[in-house]
């Protein structure tokens, strides 16, 4: 999809450069701007998705997370009181 958006951007550029009427120039510039914006976001999304971690945890990871979240013993409180 991102390559199709890049082709649309190039087509808009070529249309704007070869336009002889204001209507074609406007259409070319609109395709150029919208296509460029969409292409940038599509390539950024692909880059982020490629380096993202998997969102699901294994059973061992869940158990380790639960054990690390347990509250400390009552005798080890850092409150000394006044």
C-alpha positions in Angstrom: 0.0 0.0 0.0 2.8 2.4 0.8 4.4 1.8 -2.6 1.1 2.6 -4.2 0.9 5.9 -2.3 4.4 6.7 -3.4 3.4 6.0 -7.1 0.4 8.3 -6.6 2.7 11.0 -5.3 5.0 10.8 -8.3 2.0 10.8 -10.6 0.7 13.9 -8.9 4.1 15.6 -9.4 4.2 14.6 -13.1 0.6 15.8 -13.6 1.4 19.1 -11.9 4.5 19.7 -14.0 2.9 18.9 -17.3 -0.4 20.7 -16.7 -1.6 23.2 -19.2 -4.8 24.2 -17.3 -5.4 25.4 -13.8 -7.7 22.4 -13.1 -5.1 19.9 -13.9 -2.5 21.8 -12.0 -4.8 21.9 -8.9 -5.5 18.2 -9.2 -1.8 17.4 -9.6 -0.9 19.5 -6.6 -3.7 17.9 -4.5 -2.5 14.4 -5.4 1.1 15.5 -4.7 0.4 16.9 -1.3 -2.1 14.2 -0.1 0.0 11.4 -1.5 3.2 12.7 0.1 1.6 13.0 3.5 0.0 9.6 3.2 3.3 8.1 2.0 5.3 9.5 4.9 2.8 8.1 7.4 2.7 4.7 5.7 6.5 4.3 5.7 6.7 5.5 9.3 4.0 3.0 10.3 5.8 0.2 8.5 9.1 1.1 10.3 7.5 1.2 13.7 5.7 -2.1 13.2 8.9 -3.7 12.1 10.7 -2.8 15.3 7.8 -3.3 17.8 7.8 -6.0 20.4 5.1 -8.7 20.5 2.3 -7.6 22.9 1.5 -11.0 24.4 3.3 -12.3 27.5 4.2 -15.9 28.2 3.0 -17.7 31.3 6.5 -17.4 32.9 6.6 -13.7 32.2 3.2 -13.2 33.8 4.2 -15.2 36.9 7.4 -13.1 37.2 5.5 -9.9 36.8 3.0 -10.9 39.5 5.8 -11.9 41.9 7.5 -8.6 41.4 4.3 -6.7 42.1 3.7 -8.3 45.5 3.7 -5.8 48.4 6.7 -5.9 50.7 6.4 -7.4 54.2 4.8 -5.2 56.9 7.9 -5.1 59.1 10.0 -3.5 56.4 8.0 -0.3 56.1 10.1 2.8 55.5 7.7 4.9 57.6 9.3 5.6 61.0 6.6 7.9 62.4 7.2 10.9 64.7 
